[in-house]
């Protein structure tokens, strides 16, 4: 988490935003997966605001300002950092994440 930690230390007051595409995909998930996504987002907030790491979150920088966390073994949440705004873009499996990244 070395490089991630350095980047995270730059942020003090964060704003969280959910793109309509994220909301649409989130609504289509089964209740258990929705709960897992909400738990992962809460864990991310703890990491970002307290700068403490949480095991199993799988925080990973994918490219410039595109990040990924795990909501389960198969499912991922993609978000961006822009200044102090965290924008949740996509929730989906590994293949959906690859497809999203390919289409950027």
TAPEWO-V401645 format. One record per residue. RES is the residue in one letter. PHI is phi in whole degrees, 0 to 359 (NA if undefined). NEAR is the number of other ideal C-beta (glycine too) atoms within 10 Angstrom. D_FIRST is the distance of its C-alpha to the first C-alpha in Angstrom with 1 decimal. Layout:
[[RES	PHI	NEAR	D_FIRST] [RES	PHI	NEAR	D_FIRST]]
//
This chain:
[[X	NA	11	0.0] [X	305	6	3.8] [X	294	8	5.8] [X	299	14	5.1] [X	298	13	5.7] [X	298	9	8.6] [X	293	13	9.9] [X	294	17	10.0] [X	293	9	11.8] [X	286	9	14.5] [X	259	15	15.7] [X	246	7	18.2] [X	255	6	20.6] [X	251	15	19.5] [X	245	10	22.1] [X	252	13	21.6] [X	228	13	23.9] [X	243	15	24.8] [X	294	15	26.6] [X	305	7	29.8] [X	297	13	28.6] [X	296	20	25.8] [X	299	12	28.4] [X	296	10	30.8] [X	294	18	28.5] [X	300	18	27.4] [X	296	8	31.1] [X	280	11	31.8] [X	288	16	29.4] [X	292	8	31.0] [X	305	7	30.7] [X	299	9	28.2] [X	293	16	25.8] [X	299	15	26.3] [X	299	12	25.4] [X	296	19	22.2] [X	295	22	21.2] [X	297	12	22.1] [X	296	13	20.1] [X	294	23	16.9] [X	293	20	17.7] [X	297	11	18.4] [X	296	19	15.1] [X	298	21	13.4] [X	302	13	15.7] [X	298	14	14.8] [X	299	19	11.1] [X	289	17	12.3] [X	273	13	15.3] [X	253	9	14.3] [X	60	11	10.7] [X	254	9	10.3] [X	275	14	8.0] [X	235	15	10.4] [X	297	6	10.8] [X	87	9	12.2] [X	287	19	11.3] [X	68	14	9.7] [X	299	19	8.1] [X	215	13	8.5] [X	277	13	10.0] [X	270	15	13.4] [X	199	9	15.3] [X	345	9	16.2] [X	238	13	15.7] [X	258	18	15.6] [X	239	20	12.9] [X	223	18	13.1] [X	229	22	12.8] [X	264	17	14.9] [X	259	23	18.1] [X	201	13	19.4] [X	300	9	19.2] [X	260	11	21.2] [X	254	19	20.5] [X	232	23	18.0] [X	238	25	17.8] [X	255	21	17.5] [X	213	23	17.2] [X	238	17	17.3] [X	253	19	16.5] [X	221	10	19.6] [X	57	9	20.1] [X	245	12	19.4] [X	250	13	20.5] [X	261	19	18.4] [X	246	16	20.7] [X	278	22	20.6] [X	253	18	22.2] [X	212	20	22.4] [X	231	28	22.3] [X	183	20	23.2] [X	276	12	22.8] [X	303	12	21.2] [X	295	9	24.4] [X	295	15	24.7] [X	295	20	21.3] [X	300	12	22.3] [X	297	12	25.6] [X	299	17	24.2] [X	296	14	22.1] [X	295	7	25.1] [X	272	6	27.3] [X	290	8	25.4]]
//
